[in-house]
Amino acid sequence: MRFSLPRALGYLVGGLWTDRGGRKRIEAKQLRNLRRLVEKARRDSPLFHRLYADLPPSSAIDLRDLPVTRKPDLMAEFDDWLTIRSLPLDRAREHLRDIGKVGVPIDDVAVFQTSGTSGEPAVIVLSSAFVEYAYGIMMARFDRQTWKLVREVRKLGIRVTITGGNGHFAGNGFNKLVQRLNPVLAKQFGVTFIEAEQPIGRLVDRLNALRDVAWIVTYPSMLAILVREKEAGRLRIEPALFTLGGETLTNDLRARVRQAFPSLKYGIADPYGCTECLALSFECSHGRKHVNEDWVILEAVDEAMQPVPDGTLSATVLLTVLANEVQPFIRYDLGDCVRFYADPCPCGSPFRSLQVQGRQATLVRVGEVTLSPLVFDLEHEHAQRIQLVQTGERDFEVRIQMANEAAAGRVFQEVIVSVKRVFHDNGLDDVAVRESEKLPEFTASGKFHEVVPLQRADARNMTSSGSRQLPTE
């Protein structure tokens, strides 16, 4: 696996050319890339060859001609899904079990895994062409202010990434991959990595011991922990910039971060992406998330997989990654709830912008009532972490990691009363909430979810009778 700087620069130049051509040029390039990807998938992926057998010719295909695909079905057909035959699922999983091989390619591809928030983790396969795309498009979409910001932050100090360190996840693995493929490029984006799973006290000590922490890249859930440590006076760093990903940043947390870290000269960057498509969007100077539409298609749809109007919150979103020919993600049900802006962005970009509300997999469902995890106030002055875990449809347990001076019984009692009040206010008086001896847990990728819904079969992750099915034969 090799990284070609000239090819990355080709994506940069192509991205700039598309941007300057406005909507007409963006849509034309998107359609060309879609038809090229469909032709590649039909020819080299046995799964898509079967799936697209009755569709129009690739040269005449439109997006709506293509069926929706879902992670469980694709993973069940992994060996036939890829357009290469050299990486069966057993070999990929053997590689992923070896923590020493994080960021190490297999032949001509790199392999990562998702955290499995919505069920089974997905195995993600990326070629060097996708890495070149990610860097080229990222640079193409930087405006003058962003380039200036990056240069100035690098002069202020080091960049620290805090994500999961116990698996082949993109947060750590992609940086290690680039270090292998192009050490010079990796040095320019130099990163100090800290594992999110370690005890909070140790993590804080590690950050405090670093000199001139200017830039932190992490999840919003980890940022919330850093805010609490800063408010308590234990965390002493003064970063100038936070970059977030992997979860939804709430307005409340954004406000608390600003208050706790007055050193944030450059604020909080919050681009939208996922392991399936690391360079899905870019954030402009007005704080909007713009989709890289020349190489990515994102469809906001309702429960029936029909498009919703701009300004309307979607039930889910369908992702098509035009830059990954090795593992085709085409109209892939990502499970996120998004809302496209109905008005043009003040920044002047021709690329559509959107708001991300969160993942369907994070919602708590009790009977006919659906609750956002944001309605639960899971903070206490005598607790380091609090987690509410749904163990049955109407059964929940509270897990707490206490501060040293805490009186556990009183803290549990007060948290449980608070949780029960939320259920009562939503007409759910028959819900049981009990104390648990277990400690709060991180996801495999290092995210911390304060509320963990019941793991159940999600309708978006099952093949519905209303859409074309992936063949299982």
Beta strands, then each sheet from edge to edge (+ up, - down):
strand 1: 109-113
strand 2: 123-127
strand 3: 158-163
strand 4: 192-195
strand 5: 213-218
strand 6: 241-244
strand 7: 268-269
strand 8: 281-283
strand 9: 289-291
strand 10: 296-301
strand 11: 316-321
strand 12: 332-333
strand 13: 336-340
strand 14: 353-359
strand 15: 364-366
strand 16: 369-371
strand 17: 383-392
strand 18: 395-402
strand 19: 432-435
strand 20: 451-452
sheet 1: 1+ 2-
sheet 2: 4+ 3+ 5+ 6+ 7+
sheet 3: 8+ 9- 14+ 13-
sheet 4: 10+ 11- 12+
sheet 5: 15+ 16-
sheet 6: 19+ 18+ 17- 20-
end
